Each structure stands twice: as structure tokens, then as C-alpha cells.
């Protein structure tokens, strides 16, 4: 058994390595092309994105890679009647599958870690590269399309001469119902402040208009700046999917404490107003704002509770896929790798990922407990166990 176990381990690792390199390169290319199209990044920035996109590509590629490796290796074993020979010798097929299960657990832990790195370090790295390239991106888009848009900021130019923007028109959409601010000038120049994440525009000889109410003219230099990012902001509780696992528990405790304090303050203020008046304040805008803040805090806590379950469930999809793929390949007894692979992969696409998405959405909305995120894993682990039991008993 040591010989065949060693053979299975070597074949699994070899197939996994080849498939992982191929699929990861494909996913890496897709990720970089997506960022290039979305952000209009130049070539040097695309190369700097590679290490930040790599963890995300690997975490997506590994489950599919292990499924392909399991179906390929055990399909060859079953197709050449080696599984039947082992069964005839009184050895259970479960023993043949045990090396793949051990490897899948190790790769599942690796995928959880990659998931954590991808959504924290990787995403923030991409944001930092884009922030550092903001000035270059703006100039490239203005040269090619004569316009650049970032959030509420829009810049249109007639042409670009070196670093000078000729006849620029800048539109800033203000918050609420306020009319937009429009700045027109004869010439302008962009300058980014990486230390503070600010994009500055220096204009000369132009006008500033805010709706029909305000119009100012300037002949000398006029400077306007916009916040395009915060390079010092590492983690934000507003985006739990961007937080590393090690800080989620502390952040969850902090948010619960803030929610309890906010609920207590709201209750005290409500009772005070109810007893002492004026009652007109009960319909005031501050109460609707307080209600929205309470709902936001509760939703944030639900998302923080869900996030660890989501990452662990997504990581241990490696284990479930290997269990199903290996058992299915032994049952089919076919050397056709693609047959076994697609018989497993199609149900994964149709059932596993929709179940995962439904569980995550339900848990984040509070309709389901967070552990329901594991629903797809439990279904496929059960399916793989059932297939393996049938193989053992036949």
C-alpha cells in the first residue's frame, strides 16, 4: 500500500501543480485585464498589480485545480482496473482516497489563508497602485478621450499639451440637492499628493460657477483639490470583506458595544422627550437619522458575523470538491478525465456556488444564521460520502 499511496500523492501533486499554474495564469490575466479596463492603467502599473492580484487568482483556481487533479488521478486508477485490484486484495477504496483527502484539507487551509490575504492585503495593494497612478491615469484618459471621471469629479479638455490641459472644464457634483460646481479655465495642470491621497488641479484665467447663484472670475492661479483615496487607511469596518480574519473578532466586539451604547442613548432620549416634551421632536428628522444609524450598525454586525464563515466555507470547498471528484471518478471507472470532471463541475456551478451566495446573502441580511453559509459544503460533502460508500459496498 505504501507504493500505491506514494504513487497517488506524487500524481496528485504533479497534476495539481500543472493545473494550478495554467488556471492561475488564466485568472491572473483576467484580473489584470479587468483592472486595466476599469482603471485605464498604464503598462508599468499593470506589472505592479501582479503580486496583489495573485492571491485572488490562486484562491479561485485552487478548488477547481484540486477537482481536476482528483478526477484525473482516480479516473486513471479506476480506468486501468487498479481500484478493482485493490478491492480484490481486501483494501477499501476509502484508503485509496485518503491521500487526496489529507492533501485537500491542507490545501483548504491554504485557500482560507489566500482568501484572507486576497481580500485584505491584495485589495488594498490594488487600491494603492491605482492611487499612486491617479495622476498618470488622468492624463492618459484626457489624452485619449479628452475626459476623466472619478466619483463626483469630471474633467473635460479640448486637448493636452505635455502636462498642460488646454481649455479644461471641471464639473463637481455636490451632495444633496445642491447645484453642481463648474470651473472653466484657459489652462490647467494636474498634480497628485500621494501622502494625503489628493488630486490637485491648478487653473489659470477662468471662472467658477455654482448653479445660477454664484459666478466668480479669476485671472491668476486658482487651485482645487479632491480626495481620491486614503493611503493611510489600512482597514475599514465599513467593508468587512476587506478586513483580515485576525481583526474581525475585535471589530465585532467594538461594533456591538457601540450599538448597545447607541440603543441605550436612543431609549433615554426617547423617554425624556416623551415625558418632558416637546412632543413635536418625536417626528423630527434626527429620529429618522438615528433609526437609520441603528439599522446600519445592526447590518454591519451581521456582515461581520458572516465574513469568517464565508471565508472558511469557501476555503474548504477544496475538501468537498476532492471528495466528490475522487469518488465520482472511481465510480465511473473511465479514463476520460473530462467526463468525470464535468459531471462534478456542472453541479458545482449549478448548486454549490448558488447555495454559497444564498447563504451569504441570507446571513448578511439576518434572515439566516451565519453557519448556513456552510450549506453548500455540507451538501457536497454528503454527496461525496454517499458516492464513496456505494463504491466501498460494490
TORMIPA-803574 format. One line per 10 residues: their letters; for each residue x, y, z of C-alpha. Coordinates in steps of 0.25 Angstrom, whole numbers. Layout:
a) X,Y,Z; ... .
This chain:
xxxxxxxxxx) 0,0,0; 12,10,2; 16,9,-12; 2,12,-17; 0,23,-7; 13,29,-11; 9,28,-26; -5,35,-23; 2,46,-15; 12,49,-26 .
xxxxxxxxxx) 2,48,-37; -8,58,-29; 3,68,-26; 8,67,-41; -5,69,-47; -9,80,-37; 4,88,-40; 2,87,-55; -13,91,-54; -11,101,-43 .
xxxxxxxxxx) 0,108,-52; -9,108,-64; -22,113,-57; -15,123,-48; -9,129,-61; -22,130,-67; -29,136,-55; -17,146,-53; -19,150,-67; -34,152,-65 .
xxxxxxxxxx) -31,160,-52; -21,169,-58; -29,172,-71; -41,175,-63; -33,185,-55; -27,191,-67; -41,193,-74; -47,199,-61; -36,208,-57; -29,210,-70 .
xxxxxxxxxx) -16,207,-64; -2,208,-72; 7,196,-74; 16,199,-63; 5,199,-53; -1,186,-58; 12,179,-55; 12,185,-41; -2,179,-39; 3,165,-41 .
xxxxxxxxxx) 6,161,-27; -7,168,-22; -15,160,-32; -8,147,-30; -14,143,-16; -28,145,-22; -25,137,-34; -20,126,-26; -32,125,-17; -41,124,-28 .
xxxxxxxxxx) -32,114,-36; -29,104,-25; -42,98,-23; -44,95,-38; -30,91,-39; -32,80,-28; -45,75,-34; -38,73,-47; -26,66,-41; -35,57,-33 .
xxxxxxxxxx) -43,53,-45; -31,51,-54; -23,42,-44; -34,34,-39; -40,33,-53; -27,27,-58; -27,17,-46; -41,13,-48; -40,12,-63; -28,3,-62 .
xxxxxxxxxx) -35,-6,-52; -25,-3,-41; -37,1,-32; -43,-13,-34; -30,-20,-32; -28,-13,-18; -43,-16,-15; -40,-31,-18; -28,-30,-9; -37,-27,2 .
xxxxxxxxxx) -34,-12,3; -45,-2,4; -45,9,-7; -46,19,4; -32,16,7; -28,20,-7; -36,33,-6; -29,36,8; -17,43,2; -25,52,-6 .
xxxxxxxxxx) -34,56,6; -21,59,14; -16,68,3; -29,74,1; -30,78,16; -16,85,15; -20,92,2; -33,96,9; -25,103,20; -16,109,9 .
xxxxxxxxxx) -28,114,2; -34,121,14; -21,128,17; -20,132,2; -35,137,3; -31,145,15; -19,151,8; -26,154,-5; -37,162,2; -29,170,11 .
xxxxxxxxxx) -14,172,6; -17,169,-8; -29,179,-10; -22,190,-2; -10,188,-11; -18,189,-23; -24,202,-18; -11,208,-14; -5,205,-28; -17,212,-34 .
xxxxxxxxxx) -16,223,-24; -1,225,-28; -4,225,-42; -16,234,-41; -9,246,-48; -4,237,-59; -17,231,-61; -24,244,-62; -14,250,-72; -15,237,-81 .
xxxxxxxxxx) -30,237,-81; -30,252,-84; -21,250,-96; -29,238,-101; -43,242,-98; -42,257,-94; -49,254,-81; -47,248,-68; -57,244,-57; -54,240,-43 .
xxxxxxxxxx) -66,239,-33; -73,253,-34; -62,259,-41; -62,261,-56; -51,268,-65; -53,271,-80; -42,277,-88; -40,281,-103; -26,275,-103; -14,272,-95 .
xxxxxxxxxx) -1,279,-98; 10,272,-89; 5,274,-75; -4,286,-79; -19,284,-80; -24,293,-91; -38,299,-89; -42,290,-77; -56,289,-72; -57,283,-58 .
xxxxxxxxxx) -71,279,-52; -72,275,-38; -86,269,-33; -89,274,-19; -96,266,-9; -111,267,-7; -119,276,-16; -108,286,-17; -105,290,-32; -92,285,-38 .
xxxxxxxxxx) -80,294,-38; -74,297,-51; -60,302,-53; -55,307,-67; -41,312,-70; -31,315,-81; -21,305,-76; -19,295,-64; -9,285,-59; -11,273,-50 .
xxxxxxxxxx) -3,269,-38; -5,257,-29; -1,257,-14; 2,243,-10; 4,246,4; -10,250,6; -17,243,-6; -21,257,-12; -22,261,-27; -20,275,-29 .
xxxxxxxxxx) -23,284,-41; -17,297,-43; -24,306,-53; -22,320,-59; -31,330,-65; -45,325,-63; -58,325,-56; -65,317,-45; -80,315,-45; -89,309,-35 .
xxxxxxxxxx) -103,308,-42; -109,321,-45; -106,327,-32; -91,329,-32; -81,333,-42; -67,337,-40; -56,340,-49; -41,339,-47; -29,343,-55; -18,338,-46 .
xxxxxxxxxx) -16,324,-41; -27,316,-35; -25,303,-28; -36,292,-26; -33,278,-19; -41,265,-18; -39,253,-9; -37,241,-18; -32,231,-7; -26,230,7 .
xxxxxxxxxx) -13,223,7; -12,223,22; -25,215,23; -22,201,25; -35,194,30; -49,199,30; -60,193,38; -70,199,27; -65,188,18; -64,174,26 .
xxxxxxxxxx) -59,167,13; -47,175,13; -43,172,28; -33,161,31; -39,150,40; -30,154,52; -37,167,54; -51,163,51; -54,158,65; -49,171,72 .
xxxxxxxxxx) -56,179,62; -69,171,64; -68,173,79; -65,188,77; -78,190,68; -86,182,78; -82,191,89; -85,204,80; -99,198,77; -102,195,91 .
xxxxxxxxxx) -98,210,95; -106,216,83; -118,208,87; -117,212,101; -115,227,98; -127,226,88; -136,220,98; -133,230,109; -134,242,99; -148,236,94 .
xxxxxxxxxx) -153,234,109; -148,248,112; -155,254,101; -168,246,103; -169,251,118; -164,265,117; -167,269,103; -167,276,93; -174,264,86; -172,271,73 .
xxxxxxxxxx) -158,266,74; -162,251,73; -165,254,58; -152,261,56; -142,258,45; -132,254,56; -140,242,60; -141,236,46; -126,238,45; -124,231,58 .
xxxxxxxxxx) -132,220,53; -124,219,40; -111,219,48; -117,207,57; -121,199,45; -107,201,39; -100,197,51; -108,184,52; -106,181,38; -91,183,39 .
xxxxxxxxxx) -91,174,51; -98,163,43; -88,165,32; -76,164,42; -82,151,47; -84,145,33; -70,148,28; -62,138,35; -72,127,32; -71,131,17 .
xxxxxxxxxx) -56,130,16; -55,117,23; -66,111,15; -60,116,2; -47,110,6; -52,97,10; -58,95,-4; -45,89,-7; -48,77,2; -63,76,-3 .
xxxxxxxxxx) -58,76,-18; -47,66,-16; -57,56,-8; -67,57,-19; -57,57,-31; -49,45,-26; -62,37,-22; -69,40,-35; -56,36,-43; -55,23,-36 .
xxxxxxxxxx) -70,20,-39; -69,23,-53; -57,15,-56; -54,23,-68; -40,28,-73; -47,40,-79; -43,51,-70; -53,62,-75; -65,53,-73; -63,51,-58 .
xxxxxxxxxx) -58,66,-57; -71,72,-64; -80,62,-57; -75,68,-44; -73,83,-49; -86,85,-54; -94,82,-41; -83,91,-34; -87,103,-43; -102,100,-42 .
xxxxxxxxxx) -103,96,-27; -90,99,-19; -88,114,-23; -102,118,-23; -104,111,-9; -92,119,-4; -97,132,-10; -111,130,-4; -105,126,10; -96,139,10 .
xxxxxxxxxx) -107,148,6; -117,142,16; -107,143,27; -103,157,24; -118,161,24; -121,154,37; -131,144,31; -121,132,33; -111,129,44; -97,131,39 .
xxxxxxxxxx) -94,116,39; -104,114,28; -92,119,19; -87,104,20; -100,99,14; -93,96,0; -81,90,7; -90,80,15; -98,76,2; -85,73,-6 .
xxxxxxxxxx) -78,66,6; -91,58,7; -91,55,-7; -77,51,-8; -78,42,5; -90,35,-2; -83,32,-15; -71,27,-7; -80,18,2; -86,12,-11 .
xxxx) -72,9,-17; -68,2,-4; -80,-6,-4; -80,-11,-18 .
